[in-house]
Amino acid sequence: MCQLLGMNCNTPTDIVFSFTGFATRGGLTDEHRDGWGIAFFEGNGVRHFVDHQPAISSPVAELIKSFPIKSKNVIAHIRKATQGPVILENCHPFVRECWGRYWVFAHNGDLKDFAPVLDGAYHPVGTTDSEQAFCYLLQEMRRRFGDTLPAMSELTAFMREMTAEIASYGTFNMLLSNGEALFTHCSTNLYYIVRQHPFATAALSDDEVAVDFSELTTPKDKVAVIVTAPLTKNECWTQFKTGELKVFVDGDLLPD
Amino acid sequence: MCQLLGMNCNTPTDIVFSFTGFATRGGLTDEHRDGWGIAFFEGNGVRHFVDHQPAISSPVAELIKSFPIKSKNVIAHIRKATQGPVILENCHPFVRECWGRYWVFAHNGDLKDFAPVLDGAYHPVGTTDSEQAFCYLLQEMRRRFGDTLPAMSELTAFMREMTAEIASYGTFNMLLSNGEALFTHCSTNLYYIVRQHPFATAALSDDEVAVDFSELTTPKDKVAVIVTAPLTKNECWTQFKTGELKVFVDGDLLPD
């Protein structure tokens, strides 16, 4: 199984702290050695880094840890290959454009006998079930809504329907963002936390690192972090239920 | 005006030497300080780095210079903004997927009153004429050839036609690759060289660096480098003519 990490905030925030603990799982404290990737929205643009080397020994991961990129929406992934060989085009997250926006997607899990008809604008470059699911989701989204981004409520209803359909083929923990919202779906393992005023000190589970967020934030900041397994040992993470879709905008969990 | 750098080879080759001279132009020996980007094909995957900081002071550019990524097709760009503000989504190269392959595009020049109808699968995320041209080109390519990648001769004829059409709106020096071929079009400034056996020593024009390629290559290697202005002072670069489209595959210039 792979590991997912997502962040959605109301102000551009760096993910160095969370990524440091997360990247440790790519070969050191866990077995996910089959590559990794991370995508940061910056305005409407995306910085996209993928590597089929383990995160723990990747020079690109070193760059991410030492160079604080500030973003309101981040998706990261560490891969344990289940379908498709360890090659660059199979590393998550995947990026596509729809309606003049980038969409970023990462998946943890395994889909069995999943062979959607892909006769639209999106086709996988690699050989993973995950990229197939992403292409299918965007194809159907475009089919449903035509040429324009719908209202958030309509988009959320669509995502709820689609993720349930795809999850019927197996395990579908996923993160998807268009730079505004972060859509998250849980089949098995996903936790979230919203960090907000009053901020406290957090200590990583995977590394001997602690950070006092009150020194780095303003009282208005809200930062939602979504992850396969809690990253810190002294904070209270909420576990998703099986089949839940949760949507985060500006660091807030939207009501169902 | 921006600066372009492309490389097409028959064996994965690192671009550290050429990029070192090229990146120097991003703020030190030339005035192109409005961001930069580079994309490397690796198999069917793409490593894509963009930054709106000047290449000369960008930590990501430092990574590229010190971490030799081997690739058969590379496109790099240093931006001098003519249309669109200095934001990440306006940095070249741009990446899209068509027919299950990534396509990478960078442009140098300025298109006037260029407003193609974009009613297909590709829409600009940023505000540059360049990304518009790229989306238009892919849209028309898909319209012409349907669901499958055509033979190289058909694709080349199409690119010749399309680049001439787009170039009628202004200056259109461009590099485009699908990981197999590197399509290059010149309106004003573009030079190329094919390095092959017997390899010699090359000395950068922009920096005090020389490299003996014979130590780094095998006799079978072929490396085509395409650039806005020659990168070395002791090699013989061939200048493109206005309106020329040249296609490179496996380090060879294809015959017209």
Interface residues (C-beta under 8 A of the other chain):
Chain A: E42 G43 N44 G45 V46 R47 H48 F49 V50 D51 P59 V60 L63 S66 F67 I87 L88 E89 N90 C91 V95 R96 E97 W99 G100 R101 Y102 D119 G120 A121 Y122 H123 P124 V125 G126 D147
Chain B: E42 G43 N44 G45 V46 R47 H48 F49 V50 D51 P59 V60 L63 S66 F67 I87 L88 E89 N90 C91 V95 R96 E97 W99 G100 R101 Y102 D119 G120 A121 Y122 H123 P124 V125 G126 D147
